[in-house]
């Protein structure tokens, strides 16, 4: 079993991520922490194989936790889970050796994909004493597999939706964008959900007094 520790200060998010983890075979939750300092202490005590690390934590940030893990030589892999989408943070996280970066909010499919890819990579490294170039290339493909479009999505339609969204002057719903593009709302919503999960666009969820929350999509202007 692969031991996983979750570092998250939001009880609701912790519960969701724990329930996601319980659905995936070969992974088990060995502990959790709600602050940066507690995270470092428990990682040393529990020695997890993998840490699901939030960026924004009390006391010290997730990036600082990751820095201290590397400085202290802790043999634990990290998947960063955060709402931060700025390129500087993403670049720093990968420079510090995180194996994946998941942007909140995300669905179970993206969560499972990240852990499945990690398991394959870990198994390949564990079972191979000396690696050939083709073995290293295969591991690299495992890490990059999540960048490929999911089955049923096309690059052409994706670009049409991105272009249409870029032309909007304010956040829009999937229904608004579907009308603008002349496409089926369910199709546009599927692509927008994918773009939101991968951090390529921003999603603003607004809750009303009754009914389901409304999702407004936009591309952050730099």
Buried (B, 14 or more C-beta within 10 A) or exposed (E): EBBBBBBBBEEEBBEBBBEBBEEBEEBBBBBBBBBBBBBBEBBEEBEBBBBBBBBBBEBBBBBBBBBBBBEEEBEBBBBBBBEBBEEEBBEBBEEBEBBBBBBBBBEEEBBBBBBBBBBBBBEBEEEEEEEEEEEEEBBEEBBEEBEEEEEEBEEEBBEBBBEBBEEBEEBBBBEBBBEBBEBEBEBBBBBBBBBBBBBBBBBEEEEEEEEEEBBBBBBEEE
